[in-house]
Amino acid sequence: MLIIIGELLNSSRRSVEEAFLNKNADYLLELAVEQEKAGCSYLDLNASTLFDGEPGLLTWIIPSLQEKVSIPLSIDSTNPVALEAGLKVHRGRALLNSIPGKQKEMEEIIPLIRDYRPQVIVSCLDDGGFPETPERTVAIAERILNRLFSQTSVVQDDIFLDLLARPLAVTPGAGRQFLETLLLVRKELPGFKTVAGLSNVSYGLPRRRVVNLTFLTNLIGHGLSAVIADPLHPDFKATVIVSEFLNNRPGARERFLAWARSEQKED
C-alpha cells in the first residue's frame, strides 16, 4: 500500500506561513487532523521560510501537533539547528527530511541521526548537483547509505530514498527519467523504500493538479513506495486506490471494492 506523507504543513504555502507568523495553532492543528483522516502515515512539517524563527516555531508547534495526531511528523529542513530543535521535542521516532550527499550537510546531520535515531529520507543529491542519469542517482544513494550504515544505527527499513522529481517546466524529460531511475533503484537497491515529492514535477506548469495525479498513476505503476503529496485533493484517494488495483498491489482489490461500495456510485 502506498505510504502517504502529507505535504500541507509547509510554510511555502501562504496560509501556513501566516499561521506560523501569527502563532495560529488552531489552523495548523486542523490541517494536521484533516491529513491524518485522509490516510497519511506521516505529516511533513516545514517552517523554512521563517528563517531564523524556524527552530523556535518547530519547538512551539510539534508538541501541540502530537497531542492531536497519532502519526509521526516528517521534520523537513535544510537547517541542522532547526532539525535538532524539532527532533528534541518530537515524541517517539520522527522522520528526518532529509539527508543529502553533500559533504557539509552530512557532517552536520549524521550526529543528529546518531543521537535521536529518526527514520530518514535520503535525498540522492551531492556536491555535483542533481544527478543527470539513473546510474548517477544509484551511485549517490549507495555512497550515502554506506556512510549511514557505518556511522549510525539506522537499518534498511528506516530509510526512504528520495529520487528527486524535477520540474517538467525546466527539464522536459524529468518525468521519464524519474521513472527510469525508480526502476533501476528497485533493481540495484532492492528492499529500500522510495519516495517522490509529487508536486515538484508540475512546478511552473498550468493544470498542476492534473499533471500531479497523472504522474502519480505512473509512479504507482512503477512501484513507488511513498509519496509526499496533498491528500485532501478530491481525486487523490481515488487515483491511489484505482492505480493500486490496476497494478495488482497487495490488498488493492479489497481496498478498491470497499471504496467503491462506500462511494455508492456507478459509472
JOCORSUL-V107065 format. One record per backbone hydrogen bond with DSSP energy under -1.0 kcal/mol. CO is the residue of the C=O (numbers start at 1). NH is the residue of the N-H. If there is no record, write none. Layout:
CO|NH, CO|NH
//
This chain:
3|227, 4|41, 4|42, 5|229, 6|44, 8|10, 9|46, 10|13, 13|17, 14|18, 15|19, 16|20, 17|21, 18|22, 19|24, 20|23, 23|25, 24|28, 25|29, 26|30, 27|31, 28|32, 29|33, 30|34, 31|35, 32|36, 33|37, 34|38, 35|40, 36|39, 42|6, 43|74, 45|76, 46|11, 47|50, 48|51, 50|53, 51|54, 53|57, 54|58, 55|59, 56|60, 57|61, 58|62, 61|65, 62|66, 65|68, 65|69, 72|43, 73|95, 74|45, 75|97, 79|83, 80|84, 81|85, 82|86, 83|87, 84|88, 85|89, 86|90, 94|119, 95|75, 96|121, 97|77, 99|123, 102|106, 103|107, 104|108, 105|109, 106|110, 109|113, 110|114, 111|115, 112|116, 113|117, 119|96, 120|160, 121|99, 122|162, 123|125, 125|101, 126|129, 129|126, 133|137, 134|138, 135|139, 136|140, 137|141, 138|142, 139|143, 140|144, 141|145, 142|146, 143|147, 144|148, 145|149, 146|150, 147|151, 148|152, 155|158, 156|159, 158|120, 160|122, 161|195, 162|124, 167|171, 171|174, 173|177, 174|178, 175|179, 176|180, 177|181, 178|182, 179|183, 180|184, 181|185, 182|186, 183|187, 184|188, 185|189, 189|192, 193|161, 194|226, 195|163, 196|198, 196|228, 197|200, 198|201, 200|203, 201|168, 202|205, 207|211, 208|212, 209|213, 210|214, 211|215, 212|216, 213|217, 214|218, 215|219, 216|220, 217|221, 218|222, 219|224, 220|223, 225|3, 226|196, 227|5, 228|198, 229|7, 233|236, 235|239, 236|240, 237|241, 238|242, 239|243, 240|244, 241|245, 242|246, 243|247, 244|249, 245|248, 249|252, 251|255, 252|256, 253|257, 254|258, 255|259, 256|260, 257|261, 258|262, 259|263, 260|264
//
